[in-house]
Amino acid sequence: MTDKASQSAKQLLTISPQFQVQDVVETTKYYRDKLGFTIDFIYGDPPFHASVSRDGVSIIFHKSSTVDIRITAEHEKEIKAYVCVKDIDALYEELKSRGAEVVYGPQSQSYGMREFNIKDCNGYISALVRKYRF
């Protein structure tokens, strides 16, 4: 194997965040219906593990072993995932029309990103971002 082929074989391809949730099935339905994801799988009886994907981005859900995983007040503004997108404004309009909970709409930030934030059915906040400067 050449050095170039060896480097290519070691290439990182993607990363998938894993969110701890109380209800795997309801969470996957929310991501499908409100955010346009496809349900890849739901595993277990009763279900405890699942994956959704959209446009090469995947998110994993795992049933929490704690009784209550609701986001606490000190963490309610903490972003759990940043997702880079191509057309931030078109995606915003799509998700808004699907009924997704928007924390704030598209804004151009001083650090060179245009972004908006959404909150899922578990209280997790994700930032959808597009670099517009640099």
DSSP file (Angstrom, degrees, kcal/mol; ACC not computed):
  #  RESIDUE AA STRUCTURE BP1 BP2  ACC     N-H-->O    O-->H-N    N-H-->O    O-->H-N    TCO  KAPPA ALPHA  PHI   PSI    X-CA   Y-CA   Z-CA
    1    1 A M              0   0    0      0, 0.0     2,-0.0     0, 0.0     0, 0.0   0.000 360.0 360.0 360.0 131.0    0.0    0.0    0.0
    2    2 A T     >  -     0   0    0      1,-0.1     4,-2.7     4,-0.0     5,-0.2  -0.272 360.0-108.7 -72.6 163.7    1.4    3.4   -0.9
    3    3 A D  H  > S+     0   0    0      1,-0.2     4,-2.4     2,-0.2     5,-0.2   0.896 121.4  50.3 -59.1 -40.2    1.7    6.2    1.6
    4    4 A K  H  > S+     0   0    0      2,-0.2     4,-2.2     1,-0.2    -1,-0.2   0.919 112.4  45.8 -65.5 -43.6   -1.1    8.1   -0.1
    5    5 A A  H  > S+     0   0    0      2,-0.2     4,-2.1     1,-0.2    -2,-0.2   0.881 112.1  52.5 -65.5 -38.2   -3.4    5.0   -0.1
    6    6 A S  H  X S+     0   0    0     -4,-2.7     4,-1.0     2,-0.2    -2,-0.2   0.907 110.1  47.7 -64.2 -42.5   -2.4    4.3    3.5
    7    7 A Q  H >< S+     0   0    0     -4,-2.4     3,-0.5     1,-0.2     4,-0.3   0.902 110.8  52.0 -64.3 -41.3   -3.3    7.9    4.5
    8    8 A S  H >< S+     0   0    0     -4,-2.2     3,-1.3     1,-0.2    -1,-0.2   0.878 105.4  54.9 -63.2 -38.4   -6.6    7.6    2.6
    9    9 A A  H 3< S+     0   0    0     -4,-2.1    -1,-0.2     1,-0.3    -2,-0.2   0.772 107.5  51.0 -66.5 -25.3   -7.5    4.4    4.5
   10   10 A K  T << S+     0   0    0     -4,-1.0    -1,-0.3    -3,-0.5    -2,-0.2   0.410  82.7 129.1 -91.0   1.1   -7.0    6.2    7.8
   11   11 A Q    <   -     0   0    0     -3,-1.3     2,-0.3    -4,-0.3    -3,-0.1  -0.320  59.8-127.6 -63.6 132.7   -9.3    9.1    6.8
   12   12 A L        -     0   0    0      1,-0.1     3,-0.1    -2,-0.1    -1,-0.1  -0.642  26.2-176.0 -76.8 137.5  -12.0   10.0    9.3
   13   13 A L        -     0   0    0      1,-0.4     2,-0.3    -2,-0.3    -1,-0.1   0.819  51.0 -23.2-107.1 -40.2  -15.4   10.1    7.6
   14   14 A T        -     0   0    0      2,-0.0    -1,-0.4    43,-0.0     2,-0.3  -0.973  45.4-136.4-163.4 169.2  -18.1   11.3   10.0
   15   15 A I        -     0   0    0     -2,-0.3    43,-0.4    -3,-0.1    -3,-0.0  -0.994  12.5-157.7-137.3 143.4  -19.1   11.6   13.6
   16   16 A S        -     0   0    0     -2,-0.3    43,-0.2    41,-0.1     2,-0.0  -0.961  13.4-140.1-125.2 114.4  -22.5   10.8   15.2
   17   17 A P        -     0   0    0      0, 0.0    43,-2.8     0, 0.0     2,-0.5  -0.381  13.4-142.3 -66.8 151.3  -23.5   12.3   18.4
   18   18 A Q  E     -a   60   0A   0     41,-0.2     2,-0.4    33,-0.0    43,-0.2  -0.975  13.1-161.7-118.0 121.6  -25.4   10.1   20.9
   19   19 A F  E     -a   61   0A   0     41,-2.8    43,-2.3    -2,-0.5     2,-0.5  -0.860  15.9-133.7-102.9 133.5  -28.2   11.7   22.8
   20   20 A Q  E     +a   62   0A   0     -2,-0.4     2,-0.3    41,-0.2    43,-0.2  -0.753  37.3 174.6 -81.8 126.9  -29.6   10.0   26.0
   21   21 A V  E     -a   63   0A   0     41,-2.4    43,-3.3    -2,-0.5     3,-0.2  -0.890  40.3-135.2-134.0 160.9  -33.4   10.1   25.8
   22   22 A Q  S    S+     0   0    0     -2,-0.3     2,-0.5     1,-0.3    -1,-0.1   0.829  99.3  30.9 -83.6 -33.9  -36.3    8.8   27.8
   23   23 A D     >  -     0   0    0      1,-0.1     4,-2.0    39,-0.1    -1,-0.3  -0.897  61.2-174.0-132.9 103.1  -38.3    7.5   24.8
   24   24 A V  H  > S+     0   0    0     -2,-0.5     4,-2.3    23,-0.4     5,-0.2   0.895  87.0  49.4 -62.5 -43.3  -36.3    6.3   21.8
   25   25 A V  H  > S+     0   0    0      1,-0.2     4,-2.1     2,-0.2    -1,-0.2   0.938 112.2  45.8 -66.3 -48.1  -39.4    5.7   19.6
   26   26 A E  H  > S+     0   0    0      1,-0.2     4,-2.1     2,-0.2    -1,-0.2   0.872 112.7  52.4 -63.4 -36.3  -41.0    9.1   20.2
   27   27 A T  H  X S+     0   0    0     -4,-2.0     4,-2.4     2,-0.2    -1,-0.2   0.925 109.1  48.2 -66.3 -44.4  -37.6   10.8   19.6
   28   28 A T  H  X S+     0   0    0     -4,-2.3     4,-2.1     1,-0.2    -2,-0.2   0.895 111.3  51.3 -64.4 -37.6  -37.0    9.1   16.3
   29   29 A K  H  X S+     0   0    0     -4,-2.1     4,-3.2     2,-0.2     5,-0.3   0.906 108.9  51.3 -64.0 -40.9  -40.6   10.1   15.2
   30   30 A Y  H  X>S+     0   0    0     -4,-2.1     4,-2.9     1,-0.2     5,-0.8   0.939 110.7  47.5 -60.9 -47.2  -39.9   13.7   16.2
   31   31 A Y  H  X5S+     0   0    0     -4,-2.4     6,-2.4     3,-0.2     4,-0.6   0.861 116.4  45.5 -64.5 -34.9  -36.7   13.8   14.1
   32   32 A R  H  X5S+     0   0    0     -4,-2.1     4,-0.9     4,-0.2    -2,-0.2   0.964 122.2  33.9 -68.7 -53.0  -38.5   12.2   11.2
   33   33 A D  H  <5S+     0   0    0     -4,-3.2    -2,-0.2    -5,-0.2    -3,-0.2   0.885 130.6  28.1 -76.4 -41.0  -41.6   14.4   11.3
   34   34 A K  H  <5S+     0   0    0     -4,-2.9    66,-0.4    -5,-0.3    64,-0.2   0.760 131.5  30.8 -94.4 -27.5  -40.2   17.7   12.5
   35   35 A L  H  <<S-     0   0    0     -5,-0.8    -3,-0.2    -4,-0.6    -2,-0.2   0.440 100.3-117.4-117.1  -2.0  -36.6   17.7   11.2
   36   36 A G     <  +     0   0    0     -4,-0.9    -4,-0.2    -6,-0.3    -3,-0.1   0.691  59.9 147.5  78.6  19.1  -36.9   15.6    8.0
   37   37 A F        -     0   0    0     -6,-2.4     2,-0.4    -9,-0.1    17,-0.2  -0.426  45.5-125.3 -82.1 161.5  -34.6   12.7    9.1
   38   38 A T  E     -B   53   0A   0     15,-3.1    15,-2.2    -2,-0.1     2,-0.7  -0.892  23.6-120.5-102.2 137.4  -35.0    9.1    8.0
   39   39 A I  E     -B   52   0A   0     -2,-0.4    13,-0.3    13,-0.2     3,-0.1  -0.709  28.2-175.3 -78.6 116.4  -35.3    6.4   10.8
   40   40 A D  E     -     0   0A   0     11,-2.4     2,-0.3    -2,-0.7    12,-0.2   0.919  61.5 -28.8 -78.2 -47.6  -32.3    4.1   10.1
   41   41 A F  E     -B   51   0A   0     10,-1.4    10,-2.1     2,-0.0     2,-0.4  -0.978  41.4-150.5-164.7 156.5  -33.2    1.6   12.9
   42   42 A I  E     -B   50   0A   0     -2,-0.3     2,-0.4     8,-0.2     8,-0.2  -0.990  28.9-162.1-130.0 124.8  -34.8    1.1   16.2
   43   43 A Y  E   > +B   49   0A   0      6,-3.8     5,-2.7    -2,-0.4     6,-1.5  -0.873  37.4  31.4-118.6 141.6  -33.3   -1.7   18.3
   44   44 A G  E   5S-B   47   0A   0     -2,-0.4     5,-0.0     3,-0.3    -2,-0.0  -0.044  75.1 -86.0 105.9 158.0  -34.5   -3.7   21.3
   45   45 A D  T   5S+     0   0    0      1,-0.5    -1,-0.1     2,-0.1    -2,-0.0  -0.802 131.5  24.9-139.0  93.8  -37.7   -5.0   22.8
   46   46 A P  T   5S-     0   0    0      0, 0.0    -1,-0.5     0, 0.0    -3,-0.0   0.479 123.4-107.4 -75.8 158.9  -38.6   -2.7   24.4
   47   47 A P  E   5 +B   44   0A   0      0, 0.0   -23,-0.4     0, 0.0    -3,-0.3  -0.282  52.1 155.3 -60.7 134.1  -36.6   -0.2   22.2
   48   48 A F  E   < +     0   0A   0     -5,-2.7    15,-2.7     1,-0.3     2,-0.3   0.407  60.0  43.1-135.6  -4.8  -33.5    1.2   23.8
   49   49 A H  E     +BC  43  62A   0     -6,-1.5    -6,-3.8    13,-0.2    -1,-0.3  -0.997  60.1 157.2-148.6 138.2  -31.2    2.2   20.8
   50   50 A A  E     -BC  42  61A   0     11,-2.3    11,-2.7    -2,-0.3     2,-0.3  -0.977  21.3-150.1-156.1 165.0  -31.9    4.0   17.5
   51   51 A S  E     -BC  41  60A   0    -10,-2.1   -11,-2.4    -2,-0.3   -10,-1.4  -0.999   7.5-173.1-142.4 142.3  -30.4    6.0   14.7
   52   52 A V  E     -BC  39  59A   0      7,-2.3     7,-2.3    -2,-0.3     2,-0.3  -0.923   9.7-171.3-126.7 156.8  -31.7    8.6   12.3
   53   53 A S  E     +BC  38  58A   0    -15,-2.2   -15,-3.1    -2,-0.3     2,-0.3  -0.993  13.7 177.1-148.8 156.0  -30.0   10.2    9.3
   54   54 A R  E >  S- C   0  57A   0      3,-2.4     3,-2.3    -2,-0.3   -17,-0.1  -0.892  74.4 -13.6-157.4 126.7  -30.4   13.0    6.8
   55   55 A D  T 3  S-     0   0    0     -2,-0.3     3,-0.1     1,-0.3   -18,-0.0   0.828 130.1 -46.9  52.5  39.2  -28.0   14.1    4.1
   56   56 A G  T 3  S+     0   0    0      1,-0.3     2,-0.5   -42,-0.0    -1,-0.3   0.443 115.0 114.8  85.5  -1.2  -25.1   12.1    5.5
   57   57 A V  E <   - C   0  54A   0     -3,-2.3    -3,-2.4   -43,-0.1     2,-0.4  -0.889  44.2-172.9-102.6 130.1  -25.6   13.3    9.1
   58   58 A S  E     - C   0  53A   0     -2,-0.5     2,-0.4   -43,-0.4    -5,-0.2  -0.945  10.4-166.1-125.3 149.5  -26.6   10.7   11.6
   59   59 A I  E     - C   0  52A   0     -7,-2.3    -7,-2.3    -2,-0.4     2,-0.4  -0.994  11.3-147.7-131.2 137.1  -27.7   10.9   15.2
   60   60 A I  E     -aC  18  51A   0    -43,-2.8   -41,-2.8    -2,-0.4     2,-0.4  -0.853   7.5-159.5-107.4 140.2  -27.9    8.1   17.7
   61   61 A F  E     -aC  19  50A   0    -11,-2.7   -11,-2.3    -2,-0.4     2,-0.4  -0.960   7.4-174.7-118.9 137.7  -30.4    7.8   20.5
   62   62 A H  E     -aC  20  49A   0    -43,-2.3   -41,-2.4    -2,-0.4   -13,-0.2  -0.999  32.5-110.0-133.0 133.4  -30.0    5.6   23.6
   63   63 A K  E     -a   21   0A   0    -15,-2.7   -41,-0.2    -2,-0.4     2,-0.1  -0.410  37.7-122.1 -63.8 128.6  -32.6    5.2   26.3
   64   64 A S        -     0   0    0    -43,-3.3    -1,-0.1    -2,-0.2     5,-0.1  -0.445   7.2-147.7 -72.0 142.7  -31.4    6.8   29.5
   65   65 A S  S    S+     0   0    0     -2,-0.1     2,-0.2     3,-0.0    -1,-0.1   0.526  75.2  89.7 -87.3  -6.2  -31.1    4.6   32.5
   66   66 A T  S    S-     0   0    0      1,-0.1     3,-0.2     3,-0.0    -2,-0.1  -0.550  82.7-125.2 -88.5 158.9  -32.0    7.5   34.8
   67   67 A V  S    S+     0   0    0      1,-0.2     2,-0.4    -2,-0.2    -1,-0.1   0.883  96.1  24.2 -70.0 -39.2  -35.6    8.3   35.7
   68   68 A D        +     0   0    0      1,-0.1    -1,-0.2     2,-0.1    -3,-0.0  -0.953  53.9 168.6-136.1 113.8  -35.6   11.9   34.5
   69   69 A I        +     0   0    0     -2,-0.4     3,-0.1    -3,-0.2    -1,-0.1   0.245  29.6 143.2-107.7  12.5  -33.2   13.2   31.8
   70   70 A R        -     0   0    0      1,-0.1     2,-0.2   -49,-0.0    53,-0.1  -0.176  63.4 -96.4 -53.0 146.0  -34.9   16.6   31.3
   71   71 A I        -     0   0    0     51,-0.6    -1,-0.1     1,-0.1     2,-0.1  -0.465  41.2-129.7 -67.4 129.7  -32.5   19.4   30.6
   72   72 A T    >>  -     0   0    0     -2,-0.2     3,-1.5    -3,-0.1     4,-0.6  -0.380  23.5-104.7 -79.5 161.7  -31.8   21.3   33.8
   73   73 A A  G >4 S+     0   0    0      1,-0.3     3,-0.9     2,-0.2     4,-0.2   0.852 118.9  55.1 -55.3 -39.9  -32.0   25.1   34.0
   74   74 A E  G 34 S+     0   0    0      1,-0.2    -1,-0.3     2,-0.1     3,-0.2   0.706 116.0  38.1 -70.8 -17.5  -28.2   25.6   34.0
   75   75 A H  G X4 S+     0   0    0     -3,-1.5     3,-1.6     1,-0.1    -1,-0.2   0.347  82.1 104.5-111.1   5.3  -27.9   23.6   30.7
   76   76 A E  T << S+     0   0    0     -3,-0.9    -1,-0.1    -4,-0.6    -2,-0.1   0.695  87.8  41.6 -67.0 -16.4  -31.0   24.7   28.9
   77   77 A K  T 3  S+     0   0    0     -4,-0.2     2,-0.3    -3,-0.2    -1,-0.3   0.357  86.4 118.1-107.5   5.1  -28.9   26.9   26.5
   78   78 A E    <   -     0   0    0     -3,-1.6    47,-0.7     1,-0.1     2,-0.5  -0.572  63.3-132.3 -75.6 128.4  -26.1   24.5   26.0
   79   79 A I  E     -d  125   0B   0     -2,-0.3    47,-0.2     1,-0.1     3,-0.1  -0.695  19.7-172.8 -84.0 127.9  -25.7   23.4   22.4
   80   80 A K  E     +     0   0B   0     45,-3.2     2,-0.3    -2,-0.5    46,-0.2   0.696  67.8  16.9 -93.5 -22.5  -25.3   19.6   22.0
   81   81 A A  E     -d  126   0B   0     44,-0.9    46,-2.8   -64,-0.1     2,-0.5  -0.991  56.1-151.9-152.6 142.1  -24.5   19.5   18.3
   82   82 A Y  E     -d  127   0B   0     -2,-0.3     2,-0.5    44,-0.2    46,-0.2  -0.974  17.9-168.7-110.6 127.1  -23.3   21.8   15.5
   83   83 A V  E     -d  128   0B   0     44,-3.0    46,-2.6    -2,-0.5     2,-0.3  -0.970  13.6-141.9-120.7 119.0  -24.5   20.7   12.0
   84   84 A C  E     -d  129   0B   0     -2,-0.5     2,-0.3    44,-0.2    46,-0.2  -0.626  25.6-174.0 -80.3 134.7  -23.0   22.4    9.0
   85   85 A V        -     0   0    0     44,-2.9     3,-0.2    -2,-0.3    46,-0.2  -0.843  29.9-136.2-129.4 163.8  -25.5   23.1    6.2
   86   86 A K  S    S+     0   0    0     -2,-0.3     2,-0.6     1,-0.2    -1,-0.1   0.930  97.5  23.7 -85.1 -52.1  -25.4   24.3    2.7
   87   87 A D     >  -     0   0    0      1,-0.2     4,-2.3     2,-0.0    -1,-0.2  -0.837  66.1-178.8-122.4  92.7  -28.4   26.7    2.6
   88   88 A I  H  > S+     0   0    0     -2,-0.6     4,-2.2    -3,-0.2    -1,-0.2   0.862  80.7  49.0 -61.1 -40.8  -29.2   27.9    6.1
   89   89 A D  H  > S+     0   0    0      2,-0.2     4,-2.2     1,-0.2    -1,-0.2   0.897 111.3  48.3 -71.7 -39.5  -32.2   30.0    5.2
   90   90 A A  H  > S+     0   0    0      2,-0.2     4,-2.2     1,-0.2    -2,-0.2   0.909 113.1  48.6 -65.6 -41.3  -33.9   27.4    3.1
   91   91 A L  H  X S+     0   0    0     -4,-2.3     4,-2.9     2,-0.2     5,-0.3   0.910 109.0  53.6 -65.3 -41.2  -33.4   24.8    5.8
   92   92 A Y  H  X S+     0   0    0     -4,-2.2     4,-2.6    -5,-0.2     5,-0.2   0.940 109.4  47.8 -56.4 -48.5  -34.8   27.2    8.4
   93   93 A E  H  X S+     0   0    0     -4,-2.2     4,-2.1     1,-0.2    -1,-0.2   0.898 112.6  49.8 -61.9 -40.4  -37.9   27.7    6.4
   94   94 A E  H  X S+     0   0    0     -4,-2.2     4,-1.4     2,-0.2    -2,-0.2   0.955 113.7  43.6 -62.5 -50.3  -38.4   24.0    5.9
   95   95 A L  H  X>S+     0   0    0     -4,-2.9     5,-2.5     1,-0.2     4,-0.6   0.884 112.7  52.3 -66.8 -37.9  -38.0   23.1    9.6
   96   96 A K  H ><5S+     0   0    0     -4,-2.6     3,-1.1    -5,-0.3    -1,-0.2   0.917 109.0  50.5 -61.5 -42.6  -40.2   26.0   10.7
   97   97 A S  H 3<5S+     0   0    0     -4,-2.1    -1,-0.2     1,-0.3    -2,-0.2   0.771 106.7  55.5 -68.1 -24.7  -42.9   24.8    8.3
   98   98 A R  H 3<5S-     0   0    0     -4,-1.4    -1,-0.3   -64,-0.2    -2,-0.2   0.587 121.6-108.0 -81.0 -11.0  -42.6   21.3    9.8
   99   99 A G  T <<5 +     0   0    0     -3,-1.1    -3,-0.2    -4,-0.6    -2,-0.1   0.667  59.1 163.5  93.1  17.9  -43.2   22.7   13.2
  100  100 A A      < -     0   0    0     -5,-2.5     2,-0.8   -66,-0.4    -1,-0.2  -0.393  47.4-107.8 -66.3 147.6  -39.7   22.3   14.7
  101  101 A E  E     -E  119   0B   0     18,-0.6    18,-2.5    -2,-0.1     2,-0.5  -0.699  35.9-158.1 -80.2 111.6  -39.1   24.3   17.8
  102  102 A V  E     -E  118   0B   0     -2,-0.8    16,-0.3    16,-0.2     3,-0.2  -0.812  14.9-168.5 -94.6 124.1  -36.8   27.2   16.8
  103  103 A V  E    S-     0   0B   0     14,-2.3     2,-0.3    -2,-0.5    -1,-0.2   0.929  79.3 -15.0 -75.0 -48.2  -34.8   28.8   19.6
  104  104 A Y  E    S-E  117   0B   0     13,-1.1    13,-1.6     3,-0.0    -1,-0.4  -0.971  74.6-116.2-153.1 149.6  -33.8   31.6   17.3
  105  105 A G  E     -     0   0B   0     -2,-0.3    10,-0.1     1,-0.2    12,-0.1  -0.081  59.7 -48.0 -77.5 178.6  -33.9   32.2   13.6
  106  106 A P  E     +     0   0B   0      0, 0.0     2,-0.3     0, 0.0    10,-0.2  -0.202  63.9 172.9 -55.0 129.0  -31.0   32.7   11.2
  107  107 A Q  E     -E  115   0B   0      8,-2.4     8,-2.5    -3,-0.1     2,-0.6  -0.997  32.9-127.3-138.3 140.7  -28.5   35.2   12.4
  108  108 A S  E     -E  114   0B   0     -2,-0.3     6,-0.3     6,-0.2     2,-0.2  -0.802  33.2-150.3 -87.4 123.3  -25.1   36.3   11.1
  109  109 A Q    >   -     0   0    0      4,-3.8     3,-1.6    -2,-0.6     4,-0.1  -0.584  21.9-119.9 -97.3 156.5  -22.6   36.1   14.0
  110  110 A S  T 3  S+     0   0    0      1,-0.3    -1,-0.1    -2,-0.2    -2,-0.0   0.705 109.7  65.9 -66.2 -19.9  -19.5   38.1   14.5
  111  111 A Y  T 3  S-     0   0    0      2,-0.2    -1,-0.3     1,-0.0    22,-0.1   0.273 124.0 -96.0 -89.8  11.9  -17.4   34.9   14.4
  112  112 A G  S <  S+     0   0    0     -3,-1.6    20,-2.5     1,-0.3    21,-1.3   0.609  86.5 113.6  93.3  12.5  -18.2   34.4   10.8
  113  113 A M  E     - F   0 131B   0     18,-0.2    -4,-3.8    19,-0.2     2,-0.5  -0.893  51.8-150.5-116.7 147.1  -21.1   31.9   10.9
  114  114 A R  E     +EF 108 130B   0     16,-3.1    16,-2.0    -2,-0.4     2,-0.3  -0.978  40.6 155.4-108.3 129.0  -24.7   32.3   10.0
  115  115 A E  E     -EF 107 129B   0     -8,-2.5    -8,-2.4    -2,-0.5     2,-0.3  -0.954  34.1-161.6-150.7 162.1  -26.8   30.0   12.2
  116  116 A F  E     - F   0 128B   0     12,-1.9    12,-3.1    -2,-0.3     2,-0.4  -0.969  20.7-134.6-142.6 158.7  -30.0   29.2   13.9
  117  117 A N  E     -EF 104 127B   0    -13,-1.6   -14,-2.3    -2,-0.3   -13,-1.1  -0.895  14.9-169.7-117.5 143.6  -30.8   26.9   16.8
  118  118 A I  E     -EF 102 126B   0      8,-2.4     8,-2.3    -2,-0.4     2,-0.4  -0.912  12.6-144.2-125.1 156.0  -33.5   24.3   17.3
  119  119 A K  E     -EF 101 125B   0    -18,-2.5   -18,-0.6    -2,-0.3     6,-0.2  -0.982  17.6-145.7-120.3 131.1  -34.7   22.4   20.4
  120  120 A D    >   -     0   0    0      4,-2.7     3,-1.7    -2,-0.4   -93,-0.0  -0.207  37.4 -86.3 -88.2-176.3  -35.8   18.8   20.1
  121  121 A C  T 3  S+     0   0    0      1,-0.3    -1,-0.1   -94,-0.1   -94,-0.0   0.583 128.2  51.2 -68.4 -10.6  -38.5   17.0   22.0
  122  122 A N  T 3  S-     0   0    0      2,-0.1   -51,-0.6   -95,-0.1    -1,-0.3   0.416 121.2-103.6-102.8  -1.7  -36.0   16.2   24.8
  123  123 A G  S <  S+     0   0    0     -3,-1.7     2,-0.2     1,-0.3    -2,-0.1   0.423  72.3 145.2  93.2  -0.8  -34.8   19.7   25.2
  124  124 A Y        -     0   0    0     -5,-0.1    -4,-2.7   -45,-0.1     2,-0.5  -0.522  39.4-144.3 -72.5 136.0  -31.5   19.2   23.4
  125  125 A I  E     -dF  79 119B   0    -47,-0.7   -45,-3.2    -6,-0.2   -44,-0.9  -0.870  15.6-172.5-104.4 132.8  -30.4   22.3   21.4
  126  126 A S  E     -dF  81 118B   0     -8,-2.3    -8,-2.4    -2,-0.5     2,-0.5  -0.958  15.3-141.0-120.7 142.7  -28.6   21.9   18.0
  127  127 A A  E     -dF  82 117B   0    -46,-2.8   -44,-3.0    -2,-0.4     2,-0.6  -0.901   6.6-155.8-102.4 128.7  -27.1   24.7   16.0
  128  128 A L  E     -dF  83 116B   0    -12,-3.1   -12,-1.9    -2,-0.5     2,-0.3  -0.928  28.6-177.5-101.4 122.5  -27.4   24.7   12.3
  129  129 A V  E     -dF  84 115B   0    -46,-2.6   -44,-2.9    -2,-0.6     2,-0.3  -0.863  27.6-172.8-131.1 154.2  -24.6   26.7   10.8
  130  130 A R  E     - F   0 114B   0    -16,-2.0   -16,-3.1    -2,-0.3     2,-0.3  -0.963  28.5-127.3-143.7 127.0  -23.1   28.0    7.6
  131  131 A K  E     + F   0 113B   0     -2,-0.3   -18,-0.2   -18,-0.2     3,-0.1  -0.579  32.3 168.3 -71.8 130.1  -19.7   29.7    7.4
  132  132 A Y        +     0   0    0    -20,-2.5     2,-0.3    -2,-0.3   -19,-0.2   0.445  59.7  38.1-121.3  -3.9  -20.1   33.0    5.5
  133  133 A R              0   0    0    -21,-1.3    -1,-0.2   -22,-0.1   -22,-0.0  -0.950 360.0 360.0-142.4 159.3  -16.8   34.7    6.2
  134  134 A F              0   0    0     -2,-0.3    -1,-0.1    -3,-0.1    -3,-0.0   0.276 360.0 360.0 124.8 360.0  -13.1   33.7    6.5
